[in-house]
Amino acid sequence: MRKLCLVTTVVLVGCMDTSAPTLRETKLNPPEIGSPAPSAPVSADIVRQFCSEHALVTFVIDDGSMTDYTVKKPIFDAHRAVAVSAIITTGHGPYTVSDDQLREMQAAGWEIASHSRTHPDLTKLTTDQLESEIGGSKAELQARGFAVTTFVYPYGRGNPVVARTARHYYAATAQIGWGLNKWRRRDPFRLGREIFGTQYARPDRNSLAFYESQVDSARSAGRWLIYAVHELIGSDAQNLNSLLDYIEAQAVPIVTISQGLALHAACGDRYVTAK
């Protein structure tokens, strides 16, 4: 049985059985732990098959708490899945994830993103302050050895001035709201996110059934569903475990922001959302 393997410029490898009746019955897997980033381009055959209609799911975890490593990473590890850890680079106290922990996460396929230097409301800052918070946070993470291409807005808030500054330093930004992202003509500097978890989600939207319905919507429409995650409280850890099980059962790939953008770039105008 012949298989075709999708390889992007980042750590995203999955094999698709060409004898499968539909693309949605295939599975795009995250990379093996510790595997090097492949450099081969995406073949035209793979683009034609994968870019026809397929959902993606991404989990972006805000603030850079140590629990990203001690609580959330083990949950994702159990499902051989990866996420994005958005780091506040200064002034975040003793409960921040350490650089050694971040290096281990990055080696396992996680993406390290910037979440500003001190987590202010960026819409209230001067131009110089924006440069410090947005550009400065990237410089600090790079000096610590982390490749950073995504900026996550503190409080999910931005405006045109904030966006212009972020575009100068990053390949993508993530906000709050409109979390079912369309592929065609979607601005990578306006990626939307849906809230996950007790801390910030509305009570009527904080249930496994609701999260599963969001995955169903992304799958049926061929959309990129991005979640905003903070601390896991109460039943959140169990809901996350069960949601990852559900996503896997639906054969929807779980990717980082940079992985999703690499696939988007490879697909380009050939990406056609599901009807």
N, C-alpha and C positions, 0 to 999 in steps of 0.2 A: 504494500500500500504506500503510495507516494505522499509525502507531506511537504508543504511549503512553510517556511519559517519567516515570520515578520521580524525584521531587525531594524531598529531606528538608530540614530546617532547617540542615543542615551541607553541606559540599561533597561531595555524593554524588549524581551524576547518571547515569542509565542509561536507555536506550531499549529497550523491549520490543515486539517485533513481535507484534501481536495475532493474526496469522494463523498463528503458530508452533504446532505441535501440542502441545508441552508446555513448561512454564516452564523446565525444566532445559536446554532447547535454546537458551534466550536467554542473553544476556551482559549483565551489569551492570558498566559500565566505571567506573574511577576518573575524577575530573574532569580536564579539560584543564589543563595546567600554567598557573598564574597566573589561572585563572578565579575570579570572585568567588563568594562563598557565596550560593546561591540562597535566597530566603525564602519561596517558594510552598509551601503545605502539600501533604501527600501526598493525592492524590485517592482516593475510595472505590474506584474501578475499579482503581487501581494496588494498593491494599491487598489487594483480593480476589484479584488475580492473584499478586502477589509474595509475600504473606504465607501462601500455601497450603503451600509446602514449598520451602525454599531454604537451602543452607548458606552460611556466611560463613567467611572466613579472615582472621586478624589476626596481624601480627608485631609483638611488643613487644620492643624492644632495650634492655637494661638498662645503666645506669651513665653514659651520656652521653660515651662515648669519642669522640675526634676521628675515629676510623674509621667512626663512624656516617655522617659526611659524606664522608670520603675513599674509603672502601671499600664500605660497604653502600648508601648512597644511589645511587651509579652503577648498582649491580645492579638496584635497584628502578626507577630511571629508565628503564633499558633495557626494562623490561616495563610502563612507564607505570603503576606500582603505587606505593602509599604504605605507610608503617609508622608506628610510635609510637616516639619516642625518650624514654626515661625517665631523667631527669637527677638526678644527685647534685649539689646546689647549692653545696656548699662542701667544701674540703679534698680535692679529687680530682686535684690535680697539673696539670702543664703539658700533658698529653695529652687534656684535656677539650675537647669541641667548643665552639667560640666562640659568642658571642651572634649575631654576624653570620651564621655558618653555620646556627645554629638558626633565625634569621629567614628565611633562604633556604629551609630545609627546610619551615618552617611555611607559607610562601607557596606552596610546591609541593604542599601538601595533607597534609603530615605533621602528626601530633599530637605536641605536647610534653607530657609527663607528669612528675609528681614521683616521685622515687625516694628521698626523704628528704634531709636536709641532709648527713649524714656517713656514711650506710650502716651503721648499727648493727643489732644484733639487737633489734628493737623489743620483743620479748616480755620483755626484761630491764630495761626502762627504767621510771622513775617517771612519774607523770602529767605533771609539769612537763616532763620530758625528751621525752615523747611530743608534747606541744604544740609544743615547739621543733622537733623533727625532722619532724613531719607538717604542722602548720600553718605553721611557719616556712619550710619549703621552698616551700610554695605562695606565701607572701608574697614570698619572694625572687624567684621566677620571675615573678610578676606585676609586681614593681617593675622587672624587666628587660624587661617588655613582652610577656610570653607569657600567653595564656589557658590555664589549667590546670584540668581537671575530673577527671582520673584520677590515682590514687595507686597505685604499684607497690611492693609490700612488698619491702624488702631481704631477700635470701635466701629470698624467697617465704613468709616466716613472719609469722603474726599470731595474735592471740587475741582474746577478747571485748573486753578493755580497749582494745587497739590498734584494733579495728574501730569501737568507739564514737567514738574520736577522729577516725578517718578519715572517718566518716559526717558529722561536723560540717563538714568542709572540702571534700569531694569528692562527685562524682556516682557514682563507681565506684571499686573497687579490684581489683587483680589479684594472685593468689597463684600458687603452683606446685602442679601436680597437677590432676586432673579437668579436663583441657583441652578436652573435648568438651562444651560448655555447652548445656544444654537451654534452649529459649526459654520454655516455659510455667513461670510461677512461679519463674523463675531470679532469684536475688538479685544485683543488679549490684555489690554489695559483696563478692561471693564468686566472681568470675570466675576460672575455672581456666585454667592454661596448661600446655602440653606443651613439654618441653625440645627445642631444636634445637641441634645442633652438638657438635663433639668435646670442647669444654671441660668440659661438664657432663652430656651424655647418656651413658647406659649404652652400651657398645660394640655390644651386640646391637640397640640401638634407634637407632643413628646411621648410617643408610644411606638412600639415596634411595628404595629400595623400601619401607622402613618408613614414611618420611614420606608417600609416595604412598598407602600403605594407610590412614594417618590421614585424609587428604583424602577417600579413598573412603568411610570410615566417616562422616565429617561429611556428605558429599553424600547418602549413602543414608538417613541418619537425620534430615536437616534440622537439623544442629547447628552451633553457632558454635565453630570450632576456633581457639584462640589459642596462638601459639607464644611461648616465652621464648628470646630470642636474646642471645648475648654476643659475644665476639670470634670471627671466622671463622678457623679453623685448618685446615691441610692441605686436605682436599677439601671443606671446608664451603662455600666460595664457589661451587664448581661445583655442589654439591648444591643450594644456594639458587637458583642460576640455573635448574637443571633442574626444581626443585620449582615455581618460579614459572611456568615453561613448562607444567608438568603442570596446575597450578591453572587457568591460562588455558584450556587445552584442555578441561578439565571444566566450563567456564563457571561457575566459582565466584567470586563477587566477593571482592576483597581490600579490606578497609576498616580504618579506625582504630577505636579503642574508642568514641570519641564518635559516629562514624558508625553503628556497629553499634547503639549504645543509642538513637540517634534513630530508626532503622528499627524497633527493638523497641518503642519508645514508640508509633510510628505504627500498628504492627500490634496491639499490646495482646493482648487475649484472643482476637483473631481468628487469631493465628498458630497453625497446626496443623502439627506435625511430621510428616515422612513416615512412612508405615506400613511 
